[in-house]
């Protein structure tokens, strides 16, 4: 983030804090909603974390399929 961007954000925060016009604030929020989508933090269960670690270890050992191999396997299963 550049200093100019940081300064601009600070100025915007200050401006918003001093605006009491609800309609104007809603308009600003509408603009921001089109640009910013908060990311939901994904919470994994201990079992999911364990499975991910097992999968990583399996990949390190060379136990995995390429996309083409996986596609062929799925196609085979669907045709059985």
C-alpha positions in Angstrom: 0.0 0.0 0.0 1.4 3.3 -1.0 1.6 6.3 1.4 -0.9 8.1 -0.8 -3.4 5.2 -0.5 -2.9 5.0 3.2 -3.4 8.8 3.6 -6.5 8.6 1.4 -8.0 5.9 3.5 -7.3 8.0 6.6 -9.0 11.0 5.1 -12.0 8.9 4.0 -12.4 7.5 7.5 -12.3 11.0 9.0 -14.8 12.3 6.5 -17.2 9.5 7.0 -17.0 10.0 10.8 -18.1 13.6 10.4 -21.0 13.0 8.0 -24.5 12.7 9.5 -26.5 12.6 6.2 -27.9 9.0 6.3 -28.9 9.0 2.6 -25.4 10.1 1.6 -23.8 7.4 3.9 -26.1 4.8 2.4 -25.0 5.9 -1.1 -21.3 5.5 -0.1 -22.1 2.1 1.4 -23.7 1.0 -1.8 -20.6 2.0 -3.8 -18.3 0.2 -1.3 -20.5 -2.9 -1.4 -19.9 -3.3 -5.1 -16.1 -3.2 -4.6 -15.5 -4.9 -1.3 -16.7 -8.4 -0.2 -15.6 -9.4 3.3 -14.0 -12.9 3.3 -15.6 -15.4 5.6 -13.0 -17.1 7.8 -13.3 -20.8 7.2 -13.3 -22.9 10.4 -12.1 -26.4 9.9 -12.8 -29.3 12.2 -9.9 -31.2 13.7 -10.9 -34.1 11.4 -10.8 -31.9 8.3 -7.4 -30.6 9.4 -6.1 -34.2 9.9 -7.4 -35.2 6.4 -5.7 -32.2 4.8 -2.4 -33.1 6.5 -2.8 -36.8 5.4 -3.4 -35.6 1.8 -0.4 -33.4 1.8 1.8 -36.2 3.1 0.3 -38.5 0.4 1.2 -36.0 -2.3 4.7 -35.7 -1.0 5.1 -39.5 -1.4 3.9 -39.3 -5.0 0.4 -40.7 -4.3 -1.8 -38.6 -6.5 -3.6 -38.4 -9.8 -3.2 -35.9 -12.5 -6.4 -34.0 -13.6 -6.5 -36.2 -16.8 -6.2 -39.4 -14.7 -8.9 -38.2 -12.3 -11.2 -37.3 -15.2 -10.8 -40.7 -16.8 -11.4 -42.4 -13.5 -14.6 -40.4 -12.8 -15.8 -41.1 -16.4 -15.2 -44.8 -15.8 -17.2 -44.8 -12.6 -20.1 -42.9 -14.2 -20.3 -45.4 -17.0 -20.3 -48.5 -14.8 
